[in-house]
Amino acid sequence: MEKSVSKLSGIQEVSVNLLKNSMVYLWVT
């Protein structure tokens, strides 16, 4: 249970980081 939760939060964190990066990229260009 704990492992899947941590994996989920990790995936969520990665997707949030990707979203932020793409937003910054779009903002800069």
C-alpha positions as CSV (number, residue, x, y, z in Angstrom):
1,M,0.0,0.0,0.0
2,E,2.7,2.5,1.1
3,K,4.8,1.7,-2.0
4,S,2.0,2.4,-4.5
5,V,1.1,5.6,-2.7
6,S,4.7,6.9,-2.8
7,K,4.9,5.9,-6.5
8,L,1.7,7.7,-7.2
9,S,2.9,10.9,-5.5
10,G,6.2,10.6,-7.3
11,I,4.4,10.4,-10.7
12,Q,2.3,13.3,-9.7
13,E,5.4,15.3,-8.7
14,V,7.0,14.5,-12.1
15,S,3.9,15.5,-14.1
16,V,3.7,18.7,-12.1
17,N,7.3,19.5,-12.8
18,L,6.8,18.8,-16.5
19,L,3.8,21.0,-16.5
20,K,5.7,23.8,-14.9
21,N,8.6,23.4,-17.3
22,S,6.3,23.5,-20.4
23,M,4.5,26.6,-19.0
24,V,7.8,28.3,-18.4
25,Y,9.0,27.3,-21.9
26,L,5.8,28.6,-23.5
27,W,6.1,31.8,-21.4
28,V,9.7,32.4,-22.5
29,T,9.2,31.7,-26.2
